[in-house]
Amino acid sequence: MAHIRLAVTNAGDGPPVVFIHGFPFDHALWRHQMALPGWTSIAPDLRGAGRSPSDGEYSMQQYAEDLVGVLDQRQLERAVFCGLSMGGYVLFEILRRFPARVRAAVLANTKAVGDTPEGKRDRDALAALAEREGAAAIAERMITKVVGRTSQAERQDVVAEVRAMMLRQPVQGIVGALRAMRDRPDSTPLLSSIAVPTLLIAGDEDQVTPAAPMRDMARAIPGATITVIASAGHVTPLEQPRAFNAALGAFLAGL
Ligand code: MLT
């Protein structure tokens, strides 16, 4: 498998933190995390998202190799990785295959278990919908699931921002990501072997990856801690950036 050169947004100065966006998002998910004092924020667009190329193979392994390629291009031996949702699935793959490249891990709004047979069928149905009706149909299907009820009631700007991010994703990348998620392995057996400092961040209104299973996940990872952010759905870094950055900043300061 050959990795591709990803479009990457960088900001700041200091040791690297690589931010891995979820689905169907891009680097802009992390726009509030691009000014972390004392750290370089590196926010790639995964293949098929944002400004990165969308042709080629899609799998968690391939996403992981592309991201390790980002470190290699910068001659970085390792980095802190922060992955949200599908970004967390990719981070599990990096921890499995390239553990020496991970200085510390932040798992935001994600889960370790793989898809159920019903979940796999839903992925295929969503991929067919994307091929038939484009990104707009996916955005309409997902927007009220990913944005928390508080943001939906009080933050129409956040709702509009998340919708716009979903609308600009190429269909090929949407379909590829759905197949990669459908076929991803169960990462539960990995949890007890994670040997780097780990922070979990959950949203108390998250319907996609609820806080309760994330607490179980935190208990399964040696030494991990968890922060549950109030009034946040699935896109915590955009919905509650201050609380997200406070949790992340405290974790990074302790490394
Ligand atoms: C994501 O936010 O990356 C996706 O909703 C995750 C998923 O569908 O499993």
Residues whose N, C-alpha, C, O or C-beta is under 5 A from the ligand:
A	BS01	MLT	G22 F23 L84 S85 M86 G87 V208
